């Protein structure tokens, strides 16, 4: 699987799962930011989102970010990718397959660290 190989080759990559739910299992090492893929972001949401990314990346806007949600029909990760670009991040990957593709490849799941933003 391409994402697994990428994560193994570059330990600087930050994975952010944006699917909203009560509980979530995701790609090992992922951060979970439920609601971060909302298409209706305004000033307050943009500021909170940017501050959360700043904390996760230690202020490095060149650090690669991978956004994902459930599957290729889930646009939340696409929206979050656009929000990150707007916040000034340069290296954004939209993982369209999401956790459905990860599961289909029979890869491990972990409970992600939830980021309340």
BELDA-V169627 format. One record per helix or strand of 3 or more residues. SS is the DSSP state (@ for helix, = for strand). FROM is the first residue (numbers start at 1). LEN is the number of residues. If there is no record, write none. Layout:
# BELDA-V169627
{{SS;FROM;LEN} {SS;FROM;LEN}}
This chain:
# BELDA-V169627
{{@;2;8} {=;14;4} {@;43;15} {=;65;4} {@;76;11} {=;92;3} {@;98;7}}
